[in-house]
């Protein structure tokens, strides 16, 4: 079953996290698909969260606990990448 309504979030490397415009987020559609556009070139971790509040991923304390659960990705100019999300439940447990 596709995971609908999951927050797909691109979190930039630590040096860029002080700028909220460096993050990108979108909820998955009825097919479990998402499209994060407009990311500046750089290093990101892609997360799939359910049960979290919008913008919670900008909290450094929240990210400290979640950091290892993200899927690393390197974005270059005009890249197109596909990342399958592992859904992370609010309690921190994950499922594919």
PyMOL Python script that loads the backbone (N, CA, C, O; Angstrom):
from pymol import cmd

cmd.read_pdbstr("""\
ATOM      1  N   UNK A   1       0.838  -1.187   0.000  1.00  0.00           N
ATOM      2  CA  UNK A   1       0.000   0.000   0.000  1.00  0.00           C
ATOM      3  C   UNK A   1       0.882   1.249   0.000  1.00  0.00           C
ATOM      4  O   UNK A   1       1.855   1.318   0.750  1.00  0.00           O
ATOM      5  N   UNK A   2       0.553   2.224  -0.825  1.00  0.00           N
ATOM      6  CA  UNK A   2       1.323   3.469  -0.813  1.00  0.00           C
ATOM      7  C   UNK A   2       1.089   4.237   0.484  1.00  0.00           C
ATOM      8  O   UNK A   2      -0.004   4.210   1.051  1.00  0.00           O
ATOM      9  N   UNK A   3       2.118   4.909   0.932  1.00  0.00           N
ATOM     10  CA  UNK A   3       2.029   5.723   2.144  1.00  0.00           C
ATOM     11  C   UNK A   3       1.577   7.123   1.742  1.00  0.00           C
ATOM     12  O   UNK A   3       2.359   7.898   1.191  1.00  0.00           O
ATOM     13  N   UNK A   4       0.322   7.446   2.015  1.00  0.00           N
ATOM     14  CA  UNK A   4      -0.223   8.750   1.640  1.00  0.00           C
ATOM     15  C   UNK A   4      -0.157   9.706   2.828  1.00  0.00           C
ATOM     16  O   UNK A   4      -0.244   9.286   3.982  1.00  0.00           O
ATOM     17  N   UNK A   5      -0.003  10.992   2.531  1.00  0.00           N
ATOM     18  CA  UNK A   5      -0.006  12.004   3.576  1.00  0.00           C
ATOM     19  C   UNK A   5       1.233  12.018   4.455  1.00  0.00           C
ATOM     20  O   UNK A   5       1.210  12.566   5.557  1.00  0.00           O
ATOM     21  N   UNK A   6       2.311  11.418   3.975  1.00  0.00           N
ATOM     22  CA  UNK A   6       3.577  11.397   4.712  1.00  0.00           C
ATOM     23  C   UNK A   6       4.376  12.636   4.330  1.00  0.00           C
ATOM     24  O   UNK A   6       4.425  13.005   3.157  1.00  0.00           O
ATOM     25  N   UNK A   7       4.996  13.276   5.304  1.00  0.00           N
ATOM     26  CA  UNK A   7       5.870  14.412   5.005  1.00  0.00           C
ATOM     27  C   UNK A   7       7.160  13.912   4.385  1.00  0.00           C
ATOM     28  O   UNK A   7       7.936  13.230   5.055  1.00  0.00           O
ATOM     29  N   UNK A   8       7.408  14.232   3.129  1.00  0.00           N
ATOM     30  CA  UNK A   8       8.694  13.983   2.477  1.00  0.00           C
ATOM     31  C   UNK A   8       9.488  15.275   2.640  1.00  0.00           C
ATOM     32  O   UNK A   8       9.070  16.332   2.168  1.00  0.00           O
ATOM     33  N   UNK A   9      10.638  15.183   3.313  1.00  0.00           N
ATOM     34  CA  UNK A   9      11.380  16.390   3.677  1.00  0.00           C
ATOM     35  C   UNK A   9      12.845  16.252   3.284  1.00  0.00           C
ATOM     36  O   UNK A   9      13.490  15.249   3.588  1.00  0.00           O
ATOM     37  N   UNK A  10      13.359  17.272   2.605  1.00  0.00           N
ATOM     38  CA  UNK A  10      14.791  17.369   2.307  1.00  0.00           C
ATOM     39  C   UNK A  10      15.403  18.302   3.343  1.00  0.00           C
ATOM     40  O   UNK A  10      15.070  19.485   3.412  1.00  0.00           O
ATOM     41  N   UNK A  11      16.304  17.745   4.147  1.00  0.00           N
ATOM     42  CA  UNK A  11      16.984  18.511   5.192  1.00  0.00           C
ATOM     43  C   UNK A  11      18.413  18.760   4.721  1.00  0.00           C
ATOM     44  O   UNK A  11      19.143  17.809   4.441  1.00  0.00           O
ATOM     45  N   UNK A  12      18.825  20.036   4.630  1.00  0.00           N
ATOM     46  CA  UNK A  12      20.176  20.328   4.157  1.00  0.00           C
ATOM     47  C   UNK A  12      21.233  19.950   5.183  1.00  0.00           C
ATOM     48  O   UNK A  12      20.917  19.663   6.337  1.00  0.00           O
ATOM     49  N   UNK A  13      22.495  19.951   4.754  1.00  0.00           N
ATOM     50  CA  UNK A  13      23.568  19.677   5.706  1.00  0.00           C
ATOM     51  C   UNK A  13      23.562  20.758   6.789  1.00  0.00           C
ATOM     52  O   UNK A  13      22.968  21.823   6.616  1.00  0.00           O
ATOM     53  N   UNK A  14      24.225  20.471   7.894  1.00  0.00           N
ATOM     54  CA  UNK A  14      24.158  21.336   9.074  1.00  0.00           C
ATOM     55  C   UNK A  14      24.496  22.794   8.801  1.00  0.00           C
ATOM     56  O   UNK A  14      23.892  23.683   9.401  1.00  0.00           O
ATOM     57  N   UNK A  15      25.429  23.057   7.924  1.00  0.00           N
ATOM     58  CA  UNK A  15      25.853  24.428   7.661  1.00  0.00           C
ATOM     59  C   UNK A  15      24.727  25.288   7.075  1.00  0.00           C
ATOM     60  O   UNK A  15      24.767  26.512   7.197  1.00  0.00           O
ATOM     61  N   UNK A  16      23.730  24.673   6.445  1.00  0.00           N
ATOM     62  CA  UNK A  16      22.649  25.429   5.796  1.00  0.00           C
ATOM     63  C   UNK A  16      21.335  25.384   6.555  1.00  0.00           C
ATOM     64  O   UNK A  16      20.334  25.923   6.083  1.00  0.00           O
ATOM     65  N   UNK A  17      21.318  24.754   7.718  1.00  0.00           N
ATOM     66  CA  UNK A  17      20.057  24.578   8.445  1.00  0.00           C
ATOM     67  C   UNK A  17      19.546  25.833   9.135  1.00  0.00           C
ATOM     68  O   UNK A  17      18.406  25.852   9.598  1.00  0.00           O
ATOM     69  N   UNK A  18      20.353  26.876   9.215  1.00  0.00           N
ATOM     70  CA  UNK A  18      19.884  28.108   9.847  1.00  0.00           C
ATOM     71  C   UNK A  18      18.980  28.909   8.913  1.00  0.00           C
ATOM     72  O   UNK A  18      18.398  29.908   9.335  1.00  0.00           O
ATOM     73  N   UNK A  19      18.852  28.492   7.659  1.00  0.00           N
ATOM     74  CA  UNK A  19      18.003  29.154   6.675  1.00  0.00           C
ATOM     75  C   UNK A  19      16.831  28.231   6.337  1.00  0.00           C
ATOM     76  O   UNK A  19      17.013  27.203   5.684  1.00  0.00           O
ATOM     77  N   UNK A  20      15.638  28.601   6.779  1.00  0.00           N
ATOM     78  CA  UNK A  20      14.474  27.729   6.561  1.00  0.00           C
ATOM     79  C   UNK A  20      14.169  27.528   5.076  1.00  0.00           C
ATOM     80  O   UNK A  20      13.500  26.560   4.716  1.00  0.00           O
ATOM     81  N   UNK A  21      14.645  28.419   4.212  1.00  0.00           N
ATOM     82  CA  UNK A  21      14.436  28.257   2.767  1.00  0.00           C
ATOM     83  C   UNK A  21      15.286  27.138   2.178  1.00  0.00           C
ATOM     84  O   UNK A  21      15.079  26.745   1.030  1.00  0.00           O
ATOM     85  N   UNK A  22      16.238  26.622   2.946  1.00  0.00           N
ATOM     86  CA  UNK A  22      17.085  25.522   2.474  1.00  0.00           C
ATOM     87  C   UNK A  22      16.388  24.174   2.583  1.00  0.00           C
ATOM     88  O   UNK A  22      16.823  23.201   1.967  1.00  0.00           O
ATOM     89  N   UNK A  23      15.306  24.104   3.364  1.00  0.00           N
ATOM     90  CA  UNK A  23      14.537  22.882   3.529  1.00  0.00           C
ATOM     91  C   UNK A  23      13.473  22.817   2.435  1.00  0.00           C
ATOM     92  O   UNK A  23      13.040  23.850   1.922  1.00  0.00           O
ATOM     93  N   UNK A  24      13.061  21.617   2.083  1.00  0.00           N
ATOM     94  CA  UNK A  24      11.930  21.436   1.173  1.00  0.00           C
ATOM     95  C   UNK A  24      11.055  20.329   1.741  1.00  0.00           C
ATOM     96  O   UNK A  24      11.555  19.316   2.232  1.00  0.00           O
ATOM     97  N   UNK A  25       9.746  20.533   1.667  1.00  0.00           N
ATOM     98  CA  UNK A  25       8.831  19.535   2.225  1.00  0.00           C
ATOM     99  C   UNK A  25       7.550  19.487   1.404  1.00  0.00           C
ATOM    100  O   UNK A  25       7.090  20.489   0.856  1.00  0.00           O
ATOM    101  N   UNK A  26       6.998  18.287   1.340  1.00  0.00           N
ATOM    102  CA  UNK A  26       5.735  18.070   0.642  1.00  0.00           C
ATOM    103  C   UNK A  26       5.143  16.769   1.175  1.00  0.00           C
ATOM    104  O   UNK A  26       5.880  15.852   1.535  1.00  0.00           O
ATOM    105  N   UNK A  27       3.828  16.687   1.226  1.00  0.00           N
ATOM    106  CA  UNK A  27       3.217  15.422   1.621  1.00  0.00           C
ATOM    107  C   UNK A  27       3.056  14.532   0.392  1.00  0.00           C
ATOM    108  O   UNK A  27       2.894  15.011  -0.730  1.00  0.00           O
ATOM    109  N   UNK A  28       3.105  13.240   0.631  1.00  0.00           N
ATOM    110  CA  UNK A  28       2.947  12.286  -0.462  1.00  0.00           C
ATOM    111  C   UNK A  28       1.495  12.265  -0.926  1.00  0.00           C
ATOM    112  O   UNK A  28       0.576  12.506  -0.144  1.00  0.00           O
ATOM    113  N   UNK A  29       1.302  11.971  -2.220  1.00  0.00           N
ATOM    114  CA  UNK A  29      -0.041  11.939  -2.788  1.00  0.00           C
ATOM    115  C   UNK A  29      -0.691  10.571  -2.575  1.00  0.00           C
ATOM    116  O   UNK A  29      -0.156   9.736  -1.846  1.00  0.00           O
ATOM    117  N   UNK A  30      -1.830  10.344  -3.202  1.00  0.00           N
ATOM    118  CA  UNK A  30      -2.571   9.089  -3.012  1.00  0.00           C
ATOM    119  C   UNK A  30      -1.811   7.868  -3.515  1.00  0.00           C
ATOM    120  O   UNK A  30      -2.167   6.735  -3.188  1.00  0.00           O
ATOM    121  N   UNK A  31      -0.761   8.095  -4.314  1.00  0.00           N
ATOM    122  CA  UNK A  31       0.061   7.000  -4.821  1.00  0.00           C
ATOM    123  C   UNK A  31       1.376   6.862  -4.043  1.00  0.00           C
ATOM    124  O   UNK A  31       2.219   6.032  -4.382  1.00  0.00           O
ATOM    125  N   UNK A  32       1.542   7.678  -3.005  1.00  0.00           N
ATOM    126  CA  UNK A  32       2.778   7.656  -2.224  1.00  0.00           C
ATOM    127  C   UNK A  32       3.919   8.397  -2.905  1.00  0.00           C
ATOM    128  O   UNK A  32       5.079   8.229  -2.529  1.00  0.00           O
ATOM    129  N   UNK A  33       3.605   9.210  -3.895  1.00  0.00           N
ATOM    130  CA  UNK A  33       4.627   9.946  -4.657  1.00  0.00           C
ATOM    131  C   UNK A  33       4.794  11.355  -4.090  1.00  0.00           C
ATOM    132  O   UNK A  33       3.880  11.921  -3.491  1.00  0.00           O
ATOM    133  N   UNK A  34       5.975  11.892  -4.298  1.00  0.00           N
ATOM    134  CA  UNK A  34       6.272  13.263  -3.901  1.00  0.00           C
ATOM    135  C   UNK A  34       7.290  13.839  -4.866  1.00  0.00           C
ATOM    136  O   UNK A  34       7.976  13.099  -5.570  1.00  0.00           O
ATOM    137  N   UNK A  35       7.389  15.157  -4.897  1.00  0.00           N
ATOM    138  CA  UNK A  35       8.305  15.830  -5.802  1.00  0.00           C
ATOM    139  C   UNK A  35       8.847  17.071  -5.088  1.00  0.00           C
ATOM    140  O   UNK A  35       8.132  18.059  -4.918  1.00  0.00           O
ATOM    141  N   UNK A  36      10.099  17.012  -4.677  1.00  0.00           N
ATOM    142  CA  UNK A  36      10.733  18.139  -4.005  1.00  0.00           C
ATOM    143  C   UNK A  36      11.543  18.902  -5.043  1.00  0.00           C
ATOM    144  O   UNK A  36      12.606  18.451  -5.469  1.00  0.00           O
ATOM    145  N   UNK A  37      11.034  20.052  -5.442  1.00  0.00           N
ATOM    146  CA  UNK A  37      11.662  20.844  -6.507  1.00  0.00           C
ATOM    147  C   UNK A  37      12.389  22.046  -5.920  1.00  0.00           C
ATOM    148  O   UNK A  37      12.109  22.490  -4.807  1.00  0.00           O
ATOM    149  N   UNK A  38      13.330  22.556  -6.706  1.00  0.00           N
ATOM    150  CA  UNK A  38      13.981  23.803  -6.357  1.00  0.00           C
ATOM    151  C   UNK A  38      15.067  23.699  -5.309  1.00  0.00           C
ATOM    152  O   UNK A  38      15.446  24.704  -4.707  1.00  0.00           O
ATOM    153  N   UNK A  39      15.573  22.495  -5.081  1.00  0.00           N
ATOM    154  CA  UNK A  39      16.659  22.356  -4.111  1.00  0.00           C
ATOM    155  C   UNK A  39      17.950  22.916  -4.683  1.00  0.00           C
ATOM    156  O   UNK A  39      18.319  22.625  -5.821  1.00  0.00           O
ATOM    157  N   UNK A  40      18.622  23.712  -3.892  1.00  0.00           N
ATOM    158  CA  UNK A  40      19.930  24.224  -4.300  1.00  0.00           C
ATOM    159  C   UNK A  40      20.931  23.071  -4.286  1.00  0.00           C
ATOM    160  O   UNK A  40      20.765  22.133  -3.507  1.00  0.00           O
ATOM    161  N   UNK A  41      21.950  23.117  -5.114  1.00  0.00           N
ATOM    162  CA  UNK A  41      22.971  22.064  -5.080  1.00  0.00           C
ATOM    163  C   UNK A  41      23.552  21.934  -3.664  1.00  0.00           C
ATOM    164  O   UNK A  41      23.749  22.925  -2.960  1.00  0.00           O
ATOM    165  N   UNK A  42      23.816  20.694  -3.275  1.00  0.00           N
ATOM    166  CA  UNK A  42      24.389  20.445  -1.958  1.00  0.00           C
ATOM    167  C   UNK A  42      24.012  19.083  -1.421  1.00  0.00           C
ATOM    168  O   UNK A  42      23.424  18.262  -2.125  1.00  0.00           O
ATOM    169  N   UNK A  43      24.355  18.853  -0.171  1.00  0.00           N
ATOM    170  CA  UNK A  43      24.082  17.588   0.508  1.00  0.00           C
ATOM    171  C   UNK A  43      22.805  17.705   1.326  1.00  0.00           C
ATOM    172  O   UNK A  43      22.584  18.697   2.020  1.00  0.00           O
ATOM    173  N   UNK A  44      21.976  16.687   1.233  1.00  0.00           N
ATOM    174  CA  UNK A  44      20.703  16.637   1.958  1.00  0.00           C
ATOM    175  C   UNK A  44      20.510  15.243   2.531  1.00  0.00           C
ATOM    176  O   UNK A  44      21.177  14.285   2.140  1.00  0.00           O
ATOM    177  N   UNK A  45      19.578  15.163   3.468  1.00  0.00           N
ATOM    178  CA  UNK A  45      19.033  13.882   3.893  1.00  0.00           C
ATOM    179  C   UNK A  45      17.539  13.966   3.649  1.00  0.00           C
ATOM    180  O   UNK A  45      16.897  14.963   3.980  1.00  0.00           O
ATOM    181  N   UNK A  46      16.991  12.908   3.068  1.00  0.00           N
ATOM    182  CA  UNK A  46      15.577  12.849   2.770  1.00  0.00           C
ATOM    183  C   UNK A  46      14.907  11.986   3.836  1.00  0.00           C
ATOM    184  O   UNK A  46      15.351  10.876   4.130  1.00  0.00           O
ATOM    185  N   UNK A  47      13.838  12.518   4.402  1.00  0.00           N
ATOM    186  CA  UNK A  47      13.086  11.836   5.453  1.00  0.00           C
ATOM    187  C   UNK A  47      11.638  11.681   5.023  1.00  0.00           C
ATOM    188  O   UNK A  47      11.134  12.459   4.213  1.00  0.00           O
ATOM    189  N   UNK A  48      10.981  10.684   5.563  1.00  0.00           N
ATOM    190  CA  UNK A  48       9.545  10.496   5.395  1.00  0.00           C
ATOM    191  C   UNK A  48       8.911  10.370   6.762  1.00  0.00           C
ATOM    192  O   UNK A  48       8.993   9.312   7.385  1.00  0.00           O
ATOM    193  N   UNK A  49       8.274  11.441   7.244  1.00  0.00           N
ATOM    194  CA  UNK A  49       7.703  11.456   8.595  1.00  0.00           C
ATOM    195  C   UNK A  49       6.193  11.449   8.563  1.00  0.00           C
ATOM    196  O   UNK A  49       5.568  12.072   7.705  1.00  0.00           O
ATOM    197  N   UNK A  50       5.617  10.737   9.511  1.00  0.00           N
ATOM    198  CA  UNK A  50       4.184  10.770   9.731  1.00  0.00           C
ATOM    199  C   UNK A  50       3.955  11.097  11.204  1.00  0.00           C
ATOM    200  O   UNK A  50       4.704  10.655  12.075  1.00  0.00           O
ATOM    201  N   UNK A  51       2.912  11.876  11.467  1.00  0.00           N
ATOM    202  CA  UNK A  51       2.575  12.221  12.845  1.00  0.00           C
ATOM    203  C   UNK A  51       3.412  13.348  13.423  1.00  0.00           C
ATOM    204  O   UNK A  51       3.408  13.548  14.638  1.00  0.00           O
ATOM    205  N   UNK A  52       4.129  14.092  12.587  1.00  0.00           N
ATOM    206  CA  UNK A  52       4.894  15.245  13.079  1.00  0.00           C
ATOM    207  C   UNK A  52       4.248  16.524  12.554  1.00  0.00           C
ATOM    208  O   UNK A  52       3.569  16.515  11.527  1.00  0.00           O
ATOM    209  N   UNK A  53       4.466  17.607  13.261  1.00  0.00           N
ATOM    210  CA  UNK A  53       3.909  18.886  12.854  1.00  0.00           C
ATOM    211  C   UNK A  53       4.742  19.498  11.728  1.00  0.00           C
ATOM    212  O   UNK A  53       5.957  19.309  11.669  1.00  0.00           O
ATOM    213  N   UNK A  54       4.082  20.225  10.849  1.00  0.00           N
ATOM    214  CA  UNK A  54       4.786  20.903   9.762  1.00  0.00           C
ATOM    215  C   UNK A  54       5.852  21.822  10.347  1.00  0.00           C
ATOM    216  O   UNK A  54       5.579  22.602  11.258  1.00  0.00           O
ATOM    217  N   UNK A  55       7.060  21.723   9.818  1.00  0.00           N
ATOM    218  CA  UNK A  55       8.171  22.556  10.261  1.00  0.00           C
ATOM    219  C   UNK A  55       8.944  22.012  11.445  1.00  0.00           C
ATOM    220  O   UNK A  55       9.986  22.561  11.804  1.00  0.00           O
ATOM    221  N   UNK A  56       8.459  20.950  12.055  1.00  0.00           N
ATOM    222  CA  UNK A  56       9.148  20.370  13.214  1.00  0.00           C
ATOM    223  C   UNK A  56      10.580  19.970  12.866  1.00  0.00           C
ATOM    224  O   UNK A  56      11.456  19.967  13.731  1.00  0.00           O
ATOM    225  N   UNK A  57      10.812  19.638  11.612  1.00  0.00           N
ATOM    226  CA  UNK A  57      12.134  19.215  11.156  1.00  0.00           C
ATOM    227  C   UNK A  57      13.160  20.349  11.176  1.00  0.00           C
ATOM    228  O   UNK A  57      14.349  20.101  10.974  1.00  0.00           O
ATOM    229  N   UNK A  58      12.727  21.574  11.414  1.00  0.00           N
ATOM    230  CA  UNK A  58      13.668  22.687  11.523  1.00  0.00           C
ATOM    231  C   UNK A  58      14.202  22.862  12.944  1.00  0.00           C
ATOM    232  O   UNK A  58      15.077  23.696  13.176  1.00  0.00           O
ATOM    233  N   UNK A  59      13.693  22.097  13.879  1.00  0.00           N
ATOM    234  CA  UNK A  59      14.136  22.139  15.278  1.00  0.00           C
ATOM    235  C   UNK A  59      15.406  21.292  15.423  1.00  0.00           C
ATOM    236  O   UNK A  59      15.360  20.083  15.198  1.00  0.00           O
ATOM    237  N   UNK A  60      16.539  21.904  15.796  1.00  0.00           N
ATOM    238  CA  UNK A  60      17.799  21.158  15.918  1.00  0.00           C
ATOM    239  C   UNK A  60      17.716  19.977  16.896  1.00  0.00           C
ATOM    240  O   UNK A  60      18.353  18.948  16.668  1.00  0.00           O
ATOM    241  N   UNK A  61      16.947  20.111  17.972  1.00  0.00           N
ATOM    242  CA  UNK A  61      16.818  19.007  18.932  1.00  0.00           C
ATOM    243  C   UNK A  61      16.062  17.829  18.326  1.00  0.00           C
ATOM    244  O   UNK A  61      16.409  16.673  18.569  1.00  0.00           O
ATOM    245  N   UNK A  62      15.030  18.122  17.540  1.00  0.00           N
ATOM    246  CA  UNK A  62      14.285  17.069  16.847  1.00  0.00           C
ATOM    247  C   UNK A  62      15.195  16.355  15.855  1.00  0.00           C
ATOM    248  O   UNK A  62      15.214  15.125  15.794  1.00  0.00           O
ATOM    249  N   UNK A  63      15.951  17.131  15.078  1.00  0.00           N
ATOM    250  CA  UNK A  63      16.830  16.530  14.064  1.00  0.00           C
ATOM    251  C   UNK A  63      17.952  15.712  14.678  1.00  0.00           C
ATOM    252  O   UNK A  63      18.366  14.704  14.106  1.00  0.00           O
ATOM    253  N   UNK A  64      18.445  16.126  15.823  1.00  0.00           N
ATOM    254  CA  UNK A  64      19.538  15.398  16.464  1.00  0.00           C
ATOM    255  C   UNK A  64      19.142  13.937  16.697  1.00  0.00           C
ATOM    256  O   UNK A  64      19.953  13.030  16.509  1.00  0.00           O
ATOM    257  N   UNK A  65      17.907  13.721  17.101  1.00  0.00           N
ATOM    258  CA  UNK A  65      17.399  12.366  17.365  1.00  0.00           C
ATOM    259  C   UNK A  65      17.122  11.621  16.061  1.00  0.00           C
ATOM    260  O   UNK A  65      17.269  10.400  16.007  1.00  0.00           O
ATOM    261  N   UNK A  66      16.723  12.336  15.017  1.00  0.00           N
ATOM    262  CA  UNK A  66      16.285  11.723  13.763  1.00  0.00           C
ATOM    263  C   UNK A  66      17.387  11.557  12.712  1.00  0.00           C
ATOM    264  O   UNK A  66      17.228  10.785  11.766  1.00  0.00           O
ATOM    265  N   UNK A  67      18.471  12.257  12.869  1.00  0.00           N
ATOM    266  CA  UNK A  67      19.528  12.387  11.851  1.00  0.00           C
ATOM    267  C   UNK A  67      19.904  11.077  11.153  1.00  0.00           C
ATOM    268  O   UNK A  67      20.001  11.041   9.927  1.00  0.00           O
ATOM    269  N   UNK A  68      20.111  10.030  11.899  1.00  0.00           N
ATOM    270  CA  UNK A  68      20.584   8.760  11.329  1.00  0.00           C
ATOM    271  C   UNK A  68      19.529   8.056  10.482  1.00  0.00           C
ATOM    272  O   UNK A  68      19.851   7.111   9.762  1.00  0.00           O
ATOM    273  N   UNK A  69      18.288   8.494  10.555  1.00  0.00           N
ATOM    274  CA  UNK A  69      17.196   7.826   9.841  1.00  0.00           C
ATOM    275  C   UNK A  69      16.981   8.356   8.424  1.00  0.00           C
ATOM    276  O   UNK A  69      16.195   7.793   7.662  1.00  0.00           O
ATOM    277  N   UNK A  70      17.680   9.442   8.069  1.00  0.00           N
ATOM    278  CA  UNK A  70      17.504  10.037   6.748  1.00  0.00           C
ATOM    279  C   UNK A  70      18.319   9.321   5.686  1.00  0.00           C
ATOM    280  O   UNK A  70      19.320   8.666   5.975  1.00  0.00           O
ATOM    281  N   UNK A  71      17.863   9.465   4.453  1.00  0.00           N
ATOM    282  CA  UNK A  71      18.541   8.887   3.292  1.00  0.00           C
ATOM    283  C   UNK A  71      19.405   9.974   2.657  1.00  0.00           C
ATOM    284  O   UNK A  71      18.873  10.943   2.116  1.00  0.00           O
ATOM    285  N   UNK A  72      20.758   9.825   2.716  1.00  0.00           N
ATOM    286  CA  UNK A  72      21.610  10.878   2.153  1.00  0.00           C
ATOM    287  C   UNK A  72      21.497  10.949   0.632  1.00  0.00           C
ATOM    288  O   UNK A  72      21.371   9.937  -0.056  1.00  0.00           O
ATOM    289  N   UNK A  73      21.548  12.193   0.135  1.00  0.00           N
ATOM    290  CA  UNK A  73      21.498  12.421  -1.302  1.00  0.00           C
ATOM    291  C   UNK A  73      22.302  13.688  -1.613  1.00  0.00           C
ATOM    292  O   UNK A  73      22.270  14.663  -0.863  1.00  0.00           O
ATOM    293  N   UNK A  74      23.006  13.648  -2.711  1.00  0.00           N
ATOM    294  CA  UNK A  74      23.789  14.796  -3.179  1.00  0.00           C
ATOM    295  C   UNK A  74      23.065  15.380  -4.388  1.00  0.00           C
ATOM    296  O   UNK A  74      22.812  14.669  -5.361  1.00  0.00           O
ATOM    297  N   UNK A  75      22.730  16.668  -4.336  1.00  0.00           N
ATOM    298  CA  UNK A  75      22.016  17.334  -5.421  1.00  0.00           C
ATOM    299  C   UNK A  75      22.993  18.216  -6.188  1.00  0.00           C
ATOM    300  O   UNK A  75      23.724  19.020  -5.609  1.00  0.00           O
ATOM    301  N   UNK A  76      22.983  18.045  -7.487  1.00  0.00           N
ATOM    302  CA  UNK A  76      23.783  18.890  -8.385  1.00  0.00           C
ATOM    303  C   UNK A  76      22.817  19.664  -9.279  1.00  0.00           C
ATOM    304  O   UNK A  76      21.620  19.378  -9.291  1.00  0.00           O
ATOM    305  N   UNK A  77      23.325  20.634 -10.021  1.00  0.00           N
ATOM    306  CA  UNK A  77      22.470  21.420 -10.914  1.00  0.00           C
ATOM    307  C   UNK A  77      21.630  20.520 -11.811  1.00  0.00           C
ATOM    308  O   UNK A  77      22.143  19.601 -12.449  1.00  0.00           O
ATOM    309  N   UNK A  78      20.343  20.797 -11.847  1.00  0.00           N
ATOM    310  CA  UNK A  78      19.382  20.127 -12.723  1.00  0.00           C
ATOM    311  C   UNK A  78      19.333  18.613 -12.550  1.00  0.00           C
ATOM    312  O   UNK A  78      19.000  17.892 -13.491  1.00  0.00           O
ATOM    313  N   UNK A  79      19.659  18.132 -11.366  1.00  0.00           N
ATOM    314  CA  UNK A  79      19.553  16.698 -11.049  1.00  0.00           C
ATOM    315  C   UNK A  79      18.091  16.275 -10.944  1.00  0.00           C
ATOM    316  O   UNK A  79      17.211  17.067 -10.608  1.00  0.00           O
ATOM    317  N   UNK A  80      17.868  15.010 -11.241  1.00  0.00           N
ATOM    318  CA  UNK A  80      16.597  14.334 -10.952  1.00  0.00           C
ATOM    319  C   UNK A  80      16.968  13.077 -10.207  1.00  0.00           C
ATOM    320  O   UNK A  80      17.735  12.259 -10.715  1.00  0.00           O
ATOM    321  N   UNK A  81      16.449  12.913  -9.037  1.00  0.00           N
ATOM    322  CA  UNK A  81      16.754  11.742  -8.211  1.00  0.00           C
ATOM    323  C   UNK A  81      15.452  11.084  -7.790  1.00  0.00           C
ATOM    324  O   UNK A  81      14.410  11.731  -7.685  1.00  0.00           O
ATOM    325  N   UNK A  82      15.538   9.792  -7.554  1.00  0.00           N
ATOM    326  CA  UNK A  82      14.422   9.054  -6.979  1.00  0.00           C
ATOM    327  C   UNK A  82      14.893   8.464  -5.664  1.00  0.00           C
ATOM    328  O   UNK A  82      15.900   7.758  -5.605  1.00  0.00           O
ATOM    329  N   UNK A  83      14.153   8.762  -4.618  1.00  0.00           N
ATOM    330  CA  UNK A  83      14.486   8.239  -3.296  1.00  0.00           C
ATOM    331  C   UNK A  83      13.237   7.584  -2.736  1.00  0.00           C
ATOM    332  O   UNK A  83      12.203   8.235  -2.587  1.00  0.00           O
ATOM    333  N   UNK A  84      13.329   6.299  -2.424  1.00  0.00           N
ATOM    334  CA  UNK A  84      12.237   5.604  -1.766  1.00  0.00           C
ATOM    335  C   UNK A  84      12.322   5.887  -0.272  1.00  0.00           C
ATOM    336  O   UNK A  84      13.340   5.629   0.370  1.00  0.00           O
ATOM    337  N   UNK A  85      11.240   6.418   0.259  1.00  0.00           N
ATOM    338  CA  UNK A  85      11.228   6.804   1.664  1.00  0.00           C
ATOM    339  C   UNK A  85      10.983   5.624   2.583  1.00  0.00           C
ATOM    340  O   UNK A  85      10.203   4.723   2.273  1.00  0.00           O
ATOM    341  N   UNK A  86      11.657   5.646   3.711  1.00  0.00           N
ATOM    342  CA  UNK A  86      11.316   4.779   4.826  1.00  0.00           C
ATOM    343  C   UNK A  86      10.495   5.656   5.751  1.00  0.00           C
ATOM    344  O   UNK A  86      10.989   6.669   6.247  1.00  0.00           O
ATOM    345  N   UNK A  87       9.245   5.278   5.987  1.00  0.00           N
ATOM    346  CA  UNK A  87       8.355   6.105   6.790  1.00  0.00           C
ATOM    347  C   UNK A  87       8.756   6.008   8.251  1.00  0.00           C
ATOM    348  O   UNK A  87       8.888   4.917   8.805  1.00  0.00           O
ATOM    349  N   UNK A  88       8.946   7.165   8.862  1.00  0.00           N
ATOM    350  CA  UNK A  88       9.314   7.241  10.268  1.00  0.00           C
ATOM    351  C   UNK A  88       8.080   7.700  11.035  1.00  0.00           C
ATOM    352  O   UNK A  88       7.575   8.802  10.820  1.00  0.00           O
ATOM    353  N   UNK A  89       7.606   6.851  11.921  1.00  0.00           N
ATOM    354  CA  UNK A  89       6.424   7.162  12.727  1.00  0.00           C
ATOM    355  C   UNK A  89       6.785   8.207  13.784  1.00  0.00           C
ATOM    356  O   UNK A  89       7.961   8.397  14.095  1.00  0.00           O
ATOM    357  N   UNK A  90       5.795   8.871  14.325  1.00  0.00           N
ATOM    358  CA  UNK A  90       6.012   9.900  15.343  1.00  0.00           C
ATOM    359  C   UNK A  90       6.819   9.362  16.524  1.00  0.00           C
ATOM    360  O   UNK A  90       7.611  10.094  17.118  1.00  0.00           O
ATOM    361  N   UNK A  91       6.622   8.088  16.866  1.00  0.00           N
ATOM    362  CA  UNK A  91       7.337   7.507  18.002  1.00  0.00           C
ATOM    363  C   UNK A  91       8.773   7.119  17.643  1.00  0.00           C
ATOM    364  O   UNK A  91       9.489   6.561  18.475  1.00  0.00           O
ATOM    365  N   UNK A  92       9.202   7.412  16.399  1.00  0.00           N
ATOM    366  CA  UNK A  92      10.576   7.142  16.002  1.00  0.00           C
ATOM    367  C   UNK A  92      10.783   5.811  15.316  1.00  0.00           C
ATOM    368  O   UNK A  92      11.868   5.550  14.797  1.00  0.00           O
ATOM    369  N   UNK A  93       9.762   4.956  15.300  1.00  0.00           N
ATOM    370  CA  UNK A  93       9.877   3.661  14.618  1.00  0.00           C
ATOM    371  C   UNK A  93       9.712   3.858  13.121  1.00  0.00           C
ATOM    372  O   UNK A  93       8.996   4.759  12.683  1.00  0.00           O
ATOM    373  N   UNK A  94      10.375   3.013  12.334  1.00  0.00           N
ATOM    374  CA  UNK A  94      10.285   3.147  10.893  1.00  0.00           C
ATOM    375  C   UNK A  94       9.603   1.959  10.250  1.00  0.00           C
ATOM    376  O   UNK A  94       9.542   0.867  10.815  1.00  0.00           O
ATOM    377  N   UNK A  95       9.086   2.201   9.038  1.00  0.00           N
ATOM    378  CA  UNK A  95       8.556   1.114   8.212  1.00  0.00           C
ATOM    379  C   UNK A  95       8.832   1.463   6.761  1.00  0.00           C
ATOM    380  O   UNK A  95       8.845   2.643   6.412  1.00  0.00           O
ATOM    381  N   UNK A  96       9.055   0.462   5.897  1.00  0.00           N
ATOM    382  CA  UNK A  96       9.351   0.744   4.493  1.00  0.00           C
ATOM    383  C   UNK A  96       8.161   1.330   3.756  1.00  0.00           C
ATOM    384  O   UNK A  96       8.255   1.620   2.563  1.00  0.00           O
TER     385      UNK A  96
END
""", "prot")
cmd.dss("prot")
cmd.show_as("cartoon", "prot")
cmd.util.cbc("prot")
cmd.orient("prot")
